[in-house]
Amino acid sequence: MEAVEEVVVLIVGAGPAGLATAACLAQRHVPYVIVERESCTASLWRHRAYDRLKLHLAKEFCELPHMAYPVGTPTYIPRDMFVEYLDSYTDQFGIRPRYHTAIESAIYDGGKNRWAVLARDTDTSVVTRLTAQFLVVATGENSAASIPPVPGLTRFEGEAIHSSAYKSGRAYTGKNVLVVGAGNSGMEIAYDLATHGAHTSIVVRSPIHIMTKELIRFGMTVVQNLGLTVTTADSLLVMAANFYFGDLSKHGITRPKIGPLLLKSQTGRSAVIDVGTARLIKGGVIKVFQGISKIKTNSIEFHGGKQIPFDAIVFATGYKSTVNTWLKNGESMFKDDGFPKKFFPNHWKGENGLYCAGFARRGLAGIAMDAKNIADHIVATMDQVSC
């Protein structure tokens, strides 16, 4: 009979959420195993992020539990420096992920009160059986790239990539490039393309808040430290942003009806931290379109009938969760889209020892909260059982 490895806590995913959970468990002396399908920790940050990326929030809102950033770290941390922080974090807490390990299935066995897990080594295809008292899903919000179905996309003869494959605008100088999606990645990629000499356009399908990083830092600080209400802070932020950026509606960009902090709290949608894109849009360097009607062989037809030739399309259209492809009875926690049924701050705990970290759409601060809550609850549950 094939041997079954028994573990107390199994953490699936070695991105920031998995690492933070492992660190919090280590601090409480709870044994765990952490598995990762890629060859490294934080593969999204290492291999699927554009070169100029920085953390969009100030560093005080981006620390993982139990370890501050080194003295001298800039307020807005570049990607490479954040990866160095994660490497130091992994070393500090002795975290040793099992790489190249993909979870095939996880099913709760009510008779044994354990999670029965099949894990496959992606190098050798050898399948290992594990049982876990607690299962932590830390694969996060950004598990797989998502490109929406667009009529004609398969016929497009130019380059069409997801933003996770984009690195720099250097390769697109002189080319006509369309960015689809106007979140932080889309707006920053559009800026990067334009400043590298690409003829850049962007599709902005929904109202967005464009803010400076200083404004968002101010808003988060006065709410967190001074007790100002979110609605009051939002009013100040919108007033300041309107003064700073002017009326962007004539350029095809409108603001949501609710403020940036409340929008983040209620929907998970972040404000766009401007890196200079707004100025280029106002100056006509970056063209804004409201939506795509269809894609043709070498051109794109937009809403309203305008047709423009393009050499490349970058889809900054986000990611999707893949947890439901392997978690076979996680109905207590996850919806069909792979996101928690419960709203923040109660989203992290399911039934039968099932937890999730990094699904709150609240960035690294949300991850830190999840990790602490999960470790505390596991310790409390173990203490209760041992009594």
Secondary structure, DSSP 8 states (H G I E B T S, - for coil): ---EEEEEEEEE--SHHHHHHHHHHHHTT--EEEE-SSSSSSHHHHHSS-TT-B-SS-GGGS--TT----TT--SS-BHHHHHHHHHHHHHHTT---B-SEEEEEEEEETTTTEEEEEEEETTT--EEEEEEEEEEE---S-SEE-----TTGGG--SEEEEGGG---GGGGTT-EEEEE--SHHHHHHHHHHHHTT-EEEEE--S---EE-HHHHHHHHHHHHHS---HHHHHHHHHHHHHHHH---GGGT----SS-HHHHHHHH----EE-SSHHHHHHTTSSEEES-EEEE-SSEEEETTS-EEE-SEEEE---EE--GGGTBTT-TTTB-TTSSBSS-TTSTTB-STTEEE-S-SS-HHHHHHHHHHHHHHHHHHHHHHHH-
